[in-house]
Amino acid sequence: MVVVWYKKSMVILLGIISGILVSLAFIRPYQDEIPLAELVLQLSGARGTFALGCSLTELVRFMLCMVPNVLIVMVLGNQLYRHFCTASIYVFSRCPNRLAWYRNSLVPLFAHVLLFKVVFVAGAVLAAMPRCRIMVSRGGVLLLGAHVLIYLLWIFGWVLLTNLLAIGLGSSRAFLIVMTVQALCTASLAIIGVLEKKQMSQNVIERLLWFNPVAHTVFSWHQGAPFTKELAESRYALNLGFSAVLLLLFDTAIVVLGGIFVKNRDLLSENRETEEG
């Protein structure tokens, strides 16, 4: 119980601090007011009313904005892994149903990610309020909810993948692999900037974006109902509904593969807690 409360306190503290810092660093209102929808866009890379571009400078700025997501992966990336190391000997020798243990372990992991994202968004919005008047609208509230959903799916998938890789490779290697993949996906967006300078077809560019998972977290690259007004200045024509479904499928695949992996993995003859096989 003490460990659970400690982990929850860590998640809340990280959410509050990172939300405030991101708000101070990246939320830039014009004059003394900002629409809630614009605030949401700025939380995912937009600069004022301008959509995120693919220049090196803008991508570095976007990566800095995503640092809180990296930190929560670091905090929660060994939660399932550490429990598995203990349960492998203490629990699984008495209760062979590993899938039941795995299913029950996913619930607190998902709850912690949800808690972080809600606290992070609340911290960012509250930190912006003393600096400007936030103009709330129905569309802005819905877009804020969509932001929480997209990033909840995004973070949970990577957190779970980190835990599962840690079971096989150790936590340090798992975190390094996951962060390297995310960094490469973000850096590869620079290719889009090069193609735009060469006047490549917009359809080709947007098709390339569909295959880059990071692109689906940039709200200023999306368009379509029910956010036609809020996303009117978007740079590309990605669809938020499709992005949510894609990330949900990504999470589902990891959950299923993780169940197969946990069911067949044997740590009784290993010492993964010191990352030695």
Salt bridges, closest charged atoms under 4 A:
GLU33 OE1 - ARG133 NH2 2.60
GLU196 OE1 - ARG235 NH2 3.44
GLU270 OE1 - ARG265 NH2 3.30
GLU270 OE1 - ARG272 NE 3.45
GLU273 OE1 - ARG82 NH1 3.79
